[in-house]
Amino acid sequence: MDDTHFDVIVIGGGTAGLSGALTLARARRSVLVIDAGEPRNAPADGIHGYLTRDGLAPSDLVRLGEDEVTRYGGQVVRARATSARADGPGFAVGTDDGREVTARRLLVTTGLVDELPDIPGLRDLWGHDVLHCPYCHGWEVRDQPVGVLATSPFAVHQALLFRQWSPDVTLFLHTSPDPAPDEWEQLAARDIAVVDGEVTALETRDGRLSGVRLTSGRVVPRRALAVMPRFVARGDVLAGLGLAAVDHAMGVGQHVAADVAGLTSVPGVRVAGNVTDLMAGVVGAAAAGVAAAAALNADLVADDARRAVEQRRSPFSAASGARVAEIVTGERRHGLTPARS
Ligand SMILES: Cc1cc2nc3c(=O)[nH]c(=O)nc-3n(C[C@H](O)[C@H](O)[C@H](O)COP(=O)(O)OP(=O)(O)OC[C@H]3O[C@@H](n4cnc5c(N)ncnc54)[C@H](O)[C@@H]3O)c2cc1C
């Protein structure tokens, strides 16, 4: 087996990348996954909302996924891809452990970085008591005192959302402008308290969130705090291909633009998961990885057919001479009229 050239290199082996790699390996494509081993949900204790995998540790999902990929002949290496460039009709990828590998196609599934508000204590609690996604962890904080830190135009929406999980929700306006009149009305109607003033720190007791401290010195007791990170695609490795992350239409961060099957503006390079779909959860990222991989396989099938036709037509190919009769028979069998001189 050639360990330096592959049909597809997958950069990023989280849910999207491993799902794509599994699809490609089962399609009998040679596939290499290069993964730096830092899935976005690593801080969380368990994954929720992924049917049949409820509560599974993120590291276990990756381990099980890697087992499945390798069972079908895919290869996985723990490394960071540091460069990607066009290389003849395909691509070359360099890694931080000194490898250079090539492939006919690339699937980029490097995920995103959550840029968090710069408040002392917040980062340490990220993924536990500091949350962003109610569908991922709302159930775990149900009926508890929840705060929502206003850092984006979606803060009121986020507060109304968390109200579905807890009757005790407080919106901290922090440095954001006041809600609009209709939003005040909604907040009041849903019994959501609103606290003025900048948040200066998060207080903890026994390693768990106990309260939100304001500039005034007041501490509002809370067990969980919802924040809205800025979502930034990890797309640096694409720079050598002329692809860059662009502002997302919703104003929530930056992503690599692509269609539903991960098609980018660079032929042969597809993307899937959070690197392009900033809102995708684990199931969505897995599904996108499968869709992009199936599209890549279809690209390769078309490429294989094109090459085979070219080879067959070539007067210098093995198909000339003795094989011509066989080809003519084949054309007849396929209902084609063979060209005769
Ligand atoms: C705290 C937290 C909890 C969450 N909980 C849930 C939940 O319960 N349920 C749910 O549905 N969703 C949850 N999510 C969302 C979930 O994390 C994403 O949906 C999912 O991780 C997206 O998968 P992905 O494959 O696109 O990216 P990732 O899982 O982030 O995988 C990307 C992989 O690419 C690698 N990588 C990046 N750059 C390179 C490079 N240059 N070279 C090699 N490898 C690279 C990374 O190391 C990483 O392993 C949570 C998110 C957070 C932040």
The ligand as an SDF file (V2000), in Angstrom:
LIG
                    3D

 53 58  0  0  0  0  0  0  0  0999 V2000
  -18.5770   22.6880   24.9210 C   0  0  0  0  0  0  0  0  0  0  0  0
  -19.3360   22.1420   23.7400 C   0  0  0  0  0  0  0  0  0  0  0  0
  -20.2250   21.1130   23.9070 C   0  0  0  0  0  0  0  0  0  0  0  0
  -20.9390   20.6210   22.8180 C   0  0  0  0  0  0  0  0  0  0  0  0
  -21.8490   19.6330   23.0390 N   0  0  0  0  0  0  0  0  0  0  0  0
  -22.5580   19.1640   21.9940 C   0  0  0  0  0  0  0  0  0  0  0  0
  -23.5660   18.1800   22.2070 C   0  0  0  0  0  0  0  0  0  0  0  0
  -23.7970   17.7130   23.3390 O   0  0  0  0  0  0  0  0  0  0  0  0
  -24.2750   17.7680   21.1310 N   0  0  0  0  0  0  0  0  0  0  0  0
  -24.0620   18.2600   19.8800 C   0  0  0  0  0  0  0  0  0  0  0  0
  -24.7330   17.8420   18.9380 O   0  0  0  0  0  0  0  0  0  0  0  0
  -23.1060   19.1920   19.6510 N   0  0  0  0  0  0  0  0  0  0  0  0
  -22.3590   19.6350   20.6690 C   0  0  0  0  0  0  0  0  0  0  0  0
  -21.3950   20.5950   20.4510 N   0  0  0  0  0  0  0  0  0  0  0  0
  -21.0730   20.9660   19.0750 C   0  0  0  0  0  0  0  0  0  0  0  0
  -20.0320   19.9600   18.5200 C   0  0  0  0  0  0  0  0  0  0  0  0
  -18.8150   20.1610   19.2030 O   0  0  0  0  0  0  0  0  0  0  0  0
  -19.8380   20.1590   17.0190 C   0  0  0  0  0  0  0  0  0  0  0  0
  -21.0800   19.9630   16.3920 O   0  0  0  0  0  0  0  0  0  0  0  0
  -18.8640   19.1510   16.4240 C   0  0  0  0  0  0  0  0  0  0  0  0
  -17.6790   19.1150   17.1660 O   0  0  0  0  0  0  0  0  0  0  0  0
  -18.5620   19.5060   14.9730 C   0  0  0  0  0  0  0  0  0  0  0  0
  -17.7700   18.4900   14.4160 O   0  0  0  0  0  0  0  0  0  0  0  0
  -16.6020   18.8320   13.3910 P   0  0  0  0  0  0  0  0  0  0  0  0
  -16.0980   17.4990   12.9550 O   0  0  0  0  0  0  0  0  0  0  0  0
  -17.0620   19.7970   12.3830 O   0  0  0  0  0  0  0  0  0  0  0  0
  -15.4690   19.6010   14.2480 O   0  0  0  0  0  0  0  0  0  0  0  0
  -14.6060   19.0830   15.4790 P   0  0  0  0  0  0  0  0  0  0  0  0
  -15.3310   18.0630   16.2630 O   0  0  0  0  0  0  0  0  0  0  0  0
  -14.1370   20.2920   16.2090 O   0  0  0  0  0  0  0  0  0  0  0  0
  -13.3720   18.3510   14.8020 O   0  0  0  0  0  0  0  0  0  0  0  0
  -12.3880   19.0580   14.0810 C   0  0  0  0  0  0  0  0  0  0  0  0
  -11.1010   18.2910   14.2050 C   0  0  0  0  0  0  0  0  0  0  0  0
  -10.1480   18.8620   13.2950 O   0  0  0  0  0  0  0  0  0  0  0  0
   -8.9080   18.9490   13.9410 C   0  0  0  0  0  0  0  0  0  0  0  0
   -8.0990   19.9750   13.2700 N   0  0  0  0  0  0  0  0  0  0  0  0
   -8.2790   21.3160   13.2070 C   0  0  0  0  0  0  0  0  0  0  0  0
   -7.3360   21.8900   12.4620 N   0  0  0  0  0  0  0  0  0  0  0  0
   -6.5170   20.8890   12.0520 C   0  0  0  0  0  0  0  0  0  0  0  0
   -5.3590   20.8440   11.2480 C   0  0  0  0  0  0  0  0  0  0  0  0
   -4.8260   21.9480   10.7100 N   0  0  0  0  0  0  0  0  0  0  0  0
   -4.7620   19.6360   11.0310 N   0  0  0  0  0  0  0  0  0  0  0  0
   -5.2880   18.4990   11.5670 C   0  0  0  0  0  0  0  0  0  0  0  0
   -6.4010   18.4850   12.3180 N   0  0  0  0  0  0  0  0  0  0  0  0
   -7.0030   19.6650   12.5580 C   0  0  0  0  0  0  0  0  0  0  0  0
   -9.2420   19.2860   15.3810 C   0  0  0  0  0  0  0  0  0  0  0  0
   -8.1570   18.9630   16.2250 O   0  0  0  0  0  0  0  0  0  0  0  0
  -10.4730   18.4080   15.6030 C   0  0  0  0  0  0  0  0  0  0  0  0
  -10.1030   17.1290   16.0650 O   0  0  0  0  0  0  0  0  0  0  0  0
  -20.7080   21.1400   21.5210 C   0  0  0  0  0  0  0  0  0  0  0  0
  -19.8110   22.1950   21.3500 C   0  0  0  0  0  0  0  0  0  0  0  0
  -19.1280   22.6990   22.4460 C   0  0  0  0  0  0  0  0  0  0  0  0
  -18.1800   23.8490   22.2620 C   0  0  0  0  0  0  0  0  0  0  0  0
  1  2  1  0
  2  3  1  0
  2 52  2  0
  3  4  2  0
  4  5  1  0
  4 50  1  0
  5  6  2  0
  6  7  1  0
  6 13  1  0
  7  8  2  0
  7  9  1  0
  9 10  1  0
 10 11  2  0
 10 12  1  0
 12 13  2  0
 13 14  1  0
 14 15  1  0
 14 50  1  0
 15 16  1  0
 16 17  1  0
 16 18  1  0
 18 19  1  0
 18 20  1  0
 20 21  1  0
 20 22  1  0
 22 23  1  0
 23 24  1  0
 24 25  2  0
 24 26  1  0
 24 27  1  0
 27 28  1  0
 28 29  2  0
 28 30  1  0
 28 31  1  0
 31 32  1  0
 32 33  1  0
 33 34  1  0
 33 48  1  0
 34 35  1  0
 35 36  1  0
 35 46  1  0
 36 37  1  0
 36 45  1  0
 37 38  2  0
 38 39  1  0
 39 40  1  0
 39 45  2  0
 40 41  1  0
 40 42  2  0
 42 43  1  0
 43 44  2  0
 44 45  1  0
 46 47  1  0
 46 48  1  0
 48 49  1  0
 50 51  2  0
 51 52  1  0
 52 53  1  0
M  END
$$$$
